[in-house]
Structure formats: C-alpha cells, structure tokens
C-alpha cells in the first residue's frame, strides 16, 4: 500500500455559537486570515448590535 502525501487542511465553521473544524484551509497563514476575517465580522456585528440598543 502506497502512502499518500496530501497536505492537511481545515475549515472553520460557526453555526449558532458552535464552532467546528472541517476540511478547507491548508496553511497556517490561511487559518490566520480566516480567523482574522471572522473577528472583523464579529466586531462589526457587535457595533451594529450596540447601535440597535441606543
């Protein structure tokens, strides 16, 4: 049996407060960029939610 040399990869999924990992991101840089994008989206959502409270 021949071993396959595939690079590991993950995908980060967030649904209703639950976070899980799946296949998609192949490098540490891609993981960092995905998380940075999620953080930015959450920051924007925080600002919108606070604005709605005023």
Protein Blocks (a to p, Z undefined) as FASTA:
>chain_A
ZZdddddddddddeehiacdddfbfbfklmmmmmmmmmmmmmmmmmmmmmmmZZ
